[in-house]
Amino acid sequence: MELPPSCFQSCLDFCPECGSVLPPPGPPPTIRCPRCSFTFHCADFEGRSVRSSIEFNRLQPRGGGQGGGSAAPPGTEGPMVERKCPRCGHEGMSYHTRQMRSADEGQSVFYTCPRCRLQEKEDS
């Protein structure tokens, strides 16, 4: 089966037609680009080694920092807002938002008390 020539010359890690990352060579005798369906022979990969790695960002400690501000209370997750905890009366709760419903509706705001760890949800 003769495959059509490509328009571009490229590294074998990328599709020569559209530039997408190619899947690793497998048992079939041809490799097909998932985006544009360009195919070529696995023999082109002979003698090549394929390596991949994943790098994660290091976690940064919360609070304090070099800004000179006061350290955040222990257990605080996220920014603080002036809101009184209904359980323990602590002034100030941390919050984070999440899109829990469809995109045309508002976000859900989750509040957490840093003292007693009470969690509240508010749909906005």
BELURQUI-V749400 format. One line per field, one symbol per residue. phi: phi as a letter, one per 20 degrees, with the letter a starting at -180 (. if undefined). burial: b if it has 16 or more other ideal C-beta (glycine too) atoms within 10 Angstrom, else e. A space follows every 10 residues. Layout:
# BELURQUI-V749400
phi=???
burial=???
This chain:
# BELURQUI-V749400
phi=.eeffefcdb fffcffednf fefffcfffc ddffedmfcb ffgfegnedd cbbcddfffe femlmefnff ffffnfcnfd cfbeffednf eocebbdbee dffedffedd dcffedmfdc cced
burial=eeeeeeeeee eeeebbbeee ebeebeeeee bebeeeebeb eeeebeeeee eeeeeeeeee eeeeeeeeee ebeeebeeee eebebeeeeb ebbbbeeeee eeeeeeeeeb bbbbbeeeee eeee
